[in-house]
Amino acid sequence: MIGLIMFVAALLMLLYGFPVAFTFGGVALIFGLISDPDMFAFMPYRIMSIMQNSTLMAVPLFIFMGIMLQKTRLAEQLLESMGQLFGKVAGGLAISTILVGTLLAASTGVVGASVVAMGVISLPVMLKYKYNKPLSCGVICASGTLGQIIPPSIILIILGDVLGIPVGDLFHAAVMPGLVLVGSYILYVLLISFFKKDMAPAMPFESDQSTLKKQYLIALKNILPPLILIVVVLGSIFKGIATPTESSALGSVGAILLALFYRKFSFASLFESARETVKITAMVFAILLGATAFSMAFTYTGGDAVVEEYLLQLPGEKWGFLIFSMLFILVLGFFIDFVEIAFIVVPILLPIAETLGIPLLWFAILIAMNLQTSFLTPPFGFSLFYLKGVAPPEVRTLDIYRGVAPFILIQITVLASILLFPSLYGLS
């Protein structure tokens, strides 16, 4: 029972707001000393194996790529361009926001930056053209979280390391689920704008053909360069030309070149991007070290054996375990961050999945899609807070909560389809 008490103690401390890394490390220290102090003799070797993992080098490089592109005001240019292309049809502004969220996910992967950028730029425009407030908020929050499932996703890199799956295989497997999710968002907007035209009206049509042609040329200029960068970064991984780590370095250089192309480069922005990268990476790796200590202590207390014995006795065997684990992760996502879930919960579930013969690639995509939902679920969905921080005063928190509800249902539906029909996604 010590291991289970240890797990509950860590969750309670997280809910009370204690720092994540120190919570995991502190709980591991206390319960490790109670259970078996000799375990700490092996801790340096475990930490050294983490530091020597070249796959994790992709994490800071992809983070730098995203922050550098954010500094170039890429999101603003993409939103303005997409608005010009699609804004003149019913629901066009919402569709353009979803497509921009997709491009930002594939080029930056930084959820907070995507939601904030679209909240600052796209939300006022949608409200100006009488878009429904909850719909506008829901579209921005949902499309801003696409960076969790669409490569190059940081969570996919972390899951690849935790589950022992090549990151390139995970990236390749996540493309189809990500596109299905994007298509589902767009279909929902089209249906809403068709049956309730006042919720997502079209922008006034520009009749001057010369002005229209000029708008399209500007839009192509703003869309094509980041699209080329996405193709180069992901294409080099999918074709086996470069490893994810090498490709992340290529993406970082590409982000700097894009800043030069758009004449937004400065050494100040380069320094700021590097500093932000170090801060975020330090946070991720501090959590990783704390989670490593926690996992070791949990194993030494015998908690993993208790959990494994319980889960293997669930009715339905493989399906019972999958349904339970997805529901468990979904509920945890209401309260704690995806990084903690990936480092703490997933290693506990891994041996059971292997015992039951569940394909780990399929299992990883299910977890990634599930963890994306955690950004939208109240009360602690990060996307909701990001948007509320930049939304106009007339947008209430209730509007945001109401707006994300349909998109949470869409994500759960797509998650269920991956669970029930993995062959449709090439995951069987």
C-alpha positions as CSV (number, residue, x, y, z in Angstrom):
1,M,0.0,0.0,0.0
2,I,3.0,2.3,0.4
3,G,3.2,2.8,-3.4
4,L,-0.5,3.7,-3.7
5,I,-0.3,6.2,-0.8
6,M,2.8,7.7,-2.4
7,F,0.9,8.2,-5.7
8,V,-2.1,9.8,-4.0
9,A,0.2,12.0,-1.9
10,A,1.9,13.3,-5.1
11,L,-1.5,14.0,-6.8
12,L,-2.7,15.9,-3.7
13,M,0.4,18.1,-3.6
14,L,0.1,18.9,-7.3
15,L,-3.5,19.9,-6.7
16,Y,-2.4,22.2,-3.9
17,G,0.0,23.9,-6.3
18,F,3.4,22.6,-5.2
19,P,6.1,22.8,-8.0
20,V,5.8,19.6,-10.1
21,A,9.5,18.6,-10.2
22,F,10.0,19.2,-6.5
23,T,6.8,17.4,-5.7
24,F,7.9,14.2,-7.5
25,G,11.4,14.4,-6.2
26,G,10.4,15.2,-2.6
27,V,7.7,12.5,-2.5
28,A,10.2,10.0,-3.9
29,L,12.8,11.0,-1.3
30,I,10.4,10.6,1.6
31,F,8.9,7.3,0.6
32,G,12.2,5.9,-0.8
33,L,13.7,6.4,2.7
34,I,10.8,4.7,4.3
35,S,10.8,1.7,1.9
36,D,14.3,1.1,0.7
37,P,17.1,3.7,1.1
38,D,19.5,1.5,-1.0
39,M,17.5,2.5,-4.1
40,F,19.2,5.9,-4.2
41,A,22.6,4.2,-5.0
42,F,21.2,3.6,-8.5
43,M,19.8,7.1,-9.0
44,P,23.0,8.5,-10.6
45,Y,23.0,5.8,-13.2
46,R,19.4,6.4,-14.1
47,I,20.0,10.1,-14.5
48,M,23.1,9.6,-16.6
49,S,21.1,7.4,-19.0
50,I,18.6,10.3,-19.4
51,M,21.3,12.8,-20.1
52,Q,22.8,10.5,-22.7
53,N,19.6,10.1,-24.6
54,S,20.1,11.9,-28.0
55,T,16.4,11.7,-28.8
56,L,15.6,14.2,-26.1
57,M,17.9,16.7,-27.8
58,A,15.0,17.3,-30.2
59,V,12.9,18.8,-27.4
60,P,14.9,22.1,-26.9
61,L,15.5,22.4,-30.7
62,F,11.8,22.2,-31.6
63,I,10.9,24.5,-28.8
64,F,13.5,27.0,-30.1
65,M,12.0,26.6,-33.6
66,G,8.5,27.4,-32.4
67,I,9.5,30.5,-30.2
68,M,11.7,31.9,-33.0
69,L,8.8,31.7,-35.5
70,Q,6.6,33.3,-32.9
71,K,9.0,36.3,-32.7
72,T,8.7,36.8,-36.5
73,R,4.9,37.4,-36.1
74,L,4.3,34.4,-38.3
75,A,0.9,33.7,-36.7
76,E,-0.3,37.2,-37.5
77,Q,0.7,36.9,-41.1
78,L,-0.9,33.5,-41.5
79,L,-4.1,34.6,-39.9
80,E,-4.4,37.7,-42.0
81,S,-3.7,35.7,-45.2
82,M,-6.1,32.9,-44.4
83,G,-8.8,35.4,-43.5
84,Q,-8.4,36.9,-47.0
85,L,-8.7,33.5,-48.7
86,F,-11.6,32.0,-46.7
87,G,-13.3,34.9,-44.9
88,K,-15.8,35.6,-47.7
89,V,-17.7,32.3,-47.2
90,A,-20.0,31.5,-44.3
91,G,-17.8,30.3,-41.4
92,G,-14.7,31.2,-43.4
93,L,-13.0,33.1,-40.6
94,A,-13.4,30.1,-38.3
95,I,-12.1,27.7,-41.0
96,S,-9.1,30.0,-41.6
97,T,-8.4,30.0,-37.9
98,I,-8.4,26.2,-37.8
99,L,-6.1,26.0,-40.8
100,V,-3.7,28.5,-39.3
101,G,-3.8,26.5,-36.1
102,T,-2.8,23.4,-38.2
103,L,0.1,25.2,-39.8
104,L,1.3,26.6,-36.5
105,A,1.1,23.2,-35.0
106,A,3.2,21.7,-37.7
107,S,5.7,24.6,-37.6
108,T,5.8,25.8,-34.0
109,G,4.0,23.2,-31.8
110,V,3.8,25.8,-28.9
111,V,0.2,25.7,-27.7
112,G,0.4,28.8,-25.6
113,A,1.9,30.9,-28.3
114,S,-0.7,29.7,-30.9
115,V,-3.7,30.3,-28.7
116,V,-2.5,33.7,-27.6
117,A,-1.6,34.8,-31.2
118,M,-5.0,33.7,-32.5
119,G,-6.8,35.2,-29.5
120,V,-5.2,38.6,-30.1
121,I,-5.7,38.7,-33.8
122,S,-8.5,36.4,-34.9
123,L,-11.0,36.8,-32.0
124,P,-11.6,40.5,-32.4
125,V,-12.1,40.1,-36.2
126,M,-14.6,37.3,-35.7
127,L,-16.5,39.3,-33.1
128,K,-16.4,42.3,-35.4
129,Y,-18.2,40.3,-38.1
130,K,-20.8,39.1,-35.5
131,Y,-19.5,35.6,-35.0
132,N,-21.0,33.8,-32.0
133,K,-18.8,34.3,-29.0
134,P,-18.7,30.7,-27.7
135,L,-18.1,29.4,-31.2
136,S,-15.2,31.9,-31.8
137,C,-13.6,31.0,-28.4
138,G,-14.0,27.2,-29.0
139,V,-12.4,27.4,-32.5
140,I,-9.4,29.3,-31.2
141,C,-8.8,27.1,-28.1
142,A,-9.3,23.8,-30.1
143,S,-7.1,24.8,-33.1
144,G,-4.4,26.1,-30.8
145,T,-4.0,22.7,-29.2
146,L,-3.4,20.9,-32.4
147,G,0.3,21.1,-31.7
148,Q,-0.2,18.2,-29.2
149,I,-1.0,15.7,-31.9
150,I,0.3,17.1,-35.2
151,P,4.1,16.6,-35.6
152,P,6.6,17.8,-34.6
153,S,4.9,17.5,-31.2
154,I,6.8,17.7,-28.0
155,I,4.5,15.2,-26.3
156,L,5.2,12.7,-29.1
157,I,8.9,13.0,-28.5
158,I,8.4,12.4,-24.7
159,L,6.1,9.5,-25.3
160,G,8.6,8.0,-27.8
161,D,11.2,8.1,-25.1
162,V,9.0,6.8,-22.3
163,L,7.5,3.9,-24.4
164,G,10.7,3.1,-26.3
165,I,9.2,3.9,-29.8
166,P,11.2,5.6,-32.6
167,V,10.0,9.2,-32.7
168,G,9.9,9.2,-36.5
169,D,7.4,6.3,-36.4
170,L,5.3,8.2,-33.9
171,F,5.4,11.3,-36.1
172,H,4.3,9.3,-39.1
173,A,1.5,7.5,-37.2
174,A,0.1,10.8,-35.8
175,V,-0.4,12.5,-39.2
176,M,-3.6,10.8,-40.1
177,P,-5.3,11.2,-36.7
178,G,-4.3,14.8,-36.7
179,L,-5.8,15.5,-40.1
180,V,-9.0,13.6,-39.2
181,L,-9.3,15.9,-36.1
182,V,-8.7,19.0,-38.3
183,G,-11.3,17.8,-40.8
184,S,-13.8,17.1,-38.0
185,Y,-13.3,20.7,-36.6
186,I,-13.9,22.1,-40.1
187,L,-17.0,19.9,-40.7
188,Y,-18.5,21.1,-37.4
189,V,-18.0,24.8,-38.4
190,L,-19.5,24.1,-41.9
191,L,-22.5,22.5,-40.3
192,I,-23.0,25.2,-37.8
193,S,-22.6,28.0,-40.4
194,F,-25.1,26.2,-42.7
195,F,-27.9,25.5,-40.2
196,K,-27.3,28.7,-38.1
197,K,-26.0,31.3,-40.5
198,D,-26.1,34.1,-37.9
199,M,-23.4,32.2,-35.8
200,A,-20.7,32.5,-38.5
201,P,-21.6,35.0,-41.2
202,A,-19.4,35.7,-44.2
203,M,-17.2,38.8,-44.5
204,P,-18.3,41.4,-47.1
205,F,-17.1,40.4,-50.6
206,E,-14.4,42.5,-52.3
207,S,-15.6,43.1,-55.9
208,D,-12.4,44.8,-57.2
209,Q,-10.6,42.0,-59.0
210,S,-7.2,43.8,-59.0
211,T,-7.4,44.2,-55.2
212,L,-8.5,40.6,-54.8
213,K,-5.6,39.3,-56.9
214,K,-3.2,41.4,-54.9
215,Q,-4.6,39.9,-51.6
216,Y,-4.1,36.3,-53.0
217,L,-0.5,37.1,-53.9
218,I,0.2,38.4,-50.5
219,A,-1.5,35.4,-48.9
220,L,0.7,33.0,-50.9
221,K,3.8,34.9,-49.9
222,N,2.9,34.5,-46.3
223,I,1.8,30.9,-46.5
224,L,4.3,29.2,-48.8
225,P,7.6,29.8,-46.8
226,P,6.4,28.2,-43.5
227,L,4.7,25.5,-45.5
228,I,8.0,24.7,-47.2
229,L,9.7,24.6,-43.8
230,I,7.1,22.1,-42.6
231,V,7.6,19.9,-45.6
232,V,11.4,19.9,-45.3
233,V,11.4,19.2,-41.5
234,L,8.7,16.5,-41.5
235,G,9.6,15.1,-45.0
236,S,13.2,14.6,-44.0
237,I,12.0,12.5,-41.0
238,F,9.4,10.5,-43.0
239,K,11.8,9.7,-45.8
240,G,14.5,8.6,-43.4
241,I,16.9,11.3,-44.6
242,A,17.3,12.7,-41.1
243,T,16.5,11.6,-37.5
244,P,14.1,13.7,-35.5
245,T,17.0,15.3,-33.6
246,E,18.8,16.2,-36.9
247,S,15.5,17.5,-38.3
248,S,14.8,19.6,-35.3
249,A,18.2,21.3,-35.8
250,L,17.3,21.8,-39.5
251,G,14.0,23.4,-38.3
252,S,15.8,25.7,-36.0
253,V,18.0,27.0,-38.8
254,G,14.9,27.2,-41.0
255,A,13.2,29.4,-38.4
256,I,16.1,31.8,-38.4
257,L,16.1,31.9,-42.2
258,L,12.4,32.7,-42.2
259,A,13.0,35.5,-39.8
260,L,15.5,36.9,-42.2
261,F,13.1,36.4,-45.2
262,Y,10.4,38.4,-43.5
263,R,13.0,41.0,-42.3
264,K,12.1,40.3,-38.7
265,F,15.4,39.0,-37.5
266,S,17.4,40.7,-34.8
267,F,20.0,39.5,-32.3
268,A,17.6,40.7,-29.5
269,S,14.9,38.3,-30.7
270,L,17.5,35.5,-31.2
271,F,18.7,36.0,-27.6
272,E,15.1,36.2,-26.2
273,S,14.2,33.0,-28.1
274,A,17.2,31.2,-26.8
275,R,16.5,32.3,-23.2
276,E,12.8,31.2,-23.4
277,T,14.0,27.9,-24.8
278,V,16.3,27.3,-21.9
279,K,13.6,28.2,-19.4
280,I,11.0,25.8,-20.9
281,T,13.6,23.0,-21.5
282,A,14.8,23.3,-17.9
283,M,11.2,23.0,-16.7
284,V,10.7,19.8,-18.8
285,F,13.9,18.2,-17.7
286,A,13.5,19.1,-14.1
287,I,10.1,17.3,-14.2
288,L,11.8,14.4,-16.0
289,L,14.4,14.0,-13.2
290,G,11.7,14.3,-10.5
291,A,9.5,11.8,-12.3
292,T,12.5,9.4,-12.7
293,A,13.1,9.5,-8.9
294,F,9.3,9.0,-8.4
295,S,9.1,6.0,-10.7
296,M,12.1,4.3,-9.0
297,A,10.6,4.8,-5.6
298,F,7.2,3.6,-6.8
299,T,8.8,0.5,-8.2
300,Y,10.8,-0.2,-5.0
301,T,7.7,0.1,-2.9
302,G,6.0,-2.6,-5.0
303,G,3.3,-0.1,-6.2
304,D,3.8,-1.1,-9.8
305,A,3.1,-4.8,-9.1
306,V,-0.2,-3.9,-7.2
307,V,-1.4,-1.7,-10.1
308,E,-0.4,-4.4,-12.7
309,E,-2.2,-7.1,-10.8
310,Y,-5.4,-4.9,-10.5
311,L,-5.4,-3.9,-14.2
312,L,-4.8,-7.4,-15.5
313,Q,-7.9,-8.5,-13.6
314,L,-10.2,-6.0,-15.3
315,P,-13.1,-7.5,-17.3
316,G,-12.5,-7.5,-21.0
317,E,-8.7,-8.0,-20.7
318,K,-7.2,-5.8,-23.4
319,W,-10.3,-3.7,-24.1
320,G,-11.1,-3.3,-20.4
321,F,-7.5,-2.0,-19.8
322,L,-7.6,0.3,-22.8
323,I,-11.0,1.8,-21.8
324,F,-9.9,2.2,-18.1
325,S,-6.6,3.8,-19.0
326,M,-8.1,6.2,-21.4
327,L,-10.8,7.3,-18.9
328,F,-8.1,7.5,-16.2
329,I,-5.9,9.8,-18.3
330,L,-8.9,11.9,-19.4
331,V,-9.9,12.5,-15.8
332,L,-6.4,13.3,-14.7
333,G,-6.1,15.8,-17.6
334,F,-8.8,17.8,-15.9
335,F,-6.4,18.6,-13.0
336,I,-2.7,18.1,-14.0
337,D,-0.5,18.8,-16.9
338,F,0.3,16.5,-19.8
339,V,4.0,16.4,-18.9
340,E,3.3,14.9,-15.5
341,I,0.9,12.3,-16.9
342,A,3.5,11.3,-19.6
343,F,6.3,10.9,-17.1
344,I,4.4,9.3,-14.2
345,V,1.2,7.5,-15.4
346,V,2.4,6.2,-18.7
347,P,5.5,4.2,-17.3
348,I,3.0,2.5,-14.9
349,L,0.7,1.5,-17.8
350,L,3.5,0.4,-20.1
351,P,4.2,-3.1,-18.7
352,I,0.5,-3.9,-18.6
353,A,0.1,-2.9,-22.2
354,E,3.1,-5.1,-23.1
355,T,1.7,-8.0,-21.1
356,L,-1.6,-7.7,-22.9
357,G,0.1,-7.6,-26.3
358,I,-1.2,-4.1,-27.2
359,P,0.8,-2.5,-30.1
360,L,2.7,0.4,-28.4
361,L,2.4,2.7,-31.5
362,W,-1.4,2.5,-31.3
363,F,-1.3,3.0,-27.5
364,A,1.0,6.0,-27.8
365,I,-1.3,7.7,-30.4
366,L,-4.3,7.1,-28.1
367,I,-2.5,8.7,-25.2
368,A,-1.3,11.7,-27.3
369,M,-4.9,12.3,-28.5
370,N,-6.2,12.0,-25.0
371,L,-3.6,14.4,-23.5
372,Q,-4.5,17.0,-26.1
373,T,-8.0,17.0,-24.7
374,S,-6.5,18.0,-21.3
375,F,-5.7,21.5,-22.7
376,L,-9.5,22.1,-23.2
377,T,-11.1,20.5,-20.2
378,P,-12.2,22.8,-17.3
379,P,-11.3,23.7,-14.7
380,F,-7.5,23.7,-15.5
381,G,-7.4,23.5,-19.3
382,F,-4.4,25.7,-20.2
383,S,-5.9,26.9,-23.5
384,L,-8.8,28.3,-21.6
385,F,-6.5,30.4,-19.4
386,Y,-4.4,31.5,-22.4
387,L,-7.4,32.8,-24.3
388,K,-9.0,34.4,-21.3
389,G,-5.8,36.4,-20.6
390,V,-6.0,38.1,-24.1
391,A,-9.7,38.1,-24.8
392,P,-11.7,41.3,-24.9
393,P,-13.6,42.2,-21.7
394,E,-17.0,41.3,-23.2
395,V,-15.9,37.6,-23.6
396,R,-16.7,35.9,-20.3
397,T,-15.1,32.7,-18.9
398,L,-18.5,31.0,-19.4
399,D,-18.4,31.8,-23.1
400,I,-15.0,30.0,-23.4
401,Y,-16.3,27.0,-21.4
402,R,-19.4,26.7,-23.6
403,G,-17.4,27.2,-26.7
404,V,-14.9,24.3,-26.1
405,A,-17.6,21.8,-25.1
406,P,-18.4,20.7,-28.7
407,F,-14.7,20.4,-29.5
408,I,-14.1,18.3,-26.5
409,L,-16.8,15.9,-27.7
410,I,-15.3,15.9,-31.2
411,Q,-11.9,15.0,-29.8
412,I,-13.4,12.2,-27.6
413,T,-15.2,10.9,-30.7
414,V,-12.0,10.9,-32.8
415,L,-10.2,9.2,-29.9
416,A,-13.0,6.5,-29.8
417,S,-12.7,6.0,-33.5
418,I,-8.9,5.4,-33.1
419,L,-9.6,3.0,-30.3
420,L,-12.3,1.0,-32.1
421,F,-11.0,1.2,-35.7
422,P,-7.2,1.4,-35.6
423,S,-6.9,-0.1,-39.1
424,L,-8.5,3.0,-40.6
425,Y,-5.5,5.0,-39.3
426,G,-2.9,2.4,-40.2
427,L,-2.3,1.6,-36.5
428,S,-3.4,-2.1,-36.3
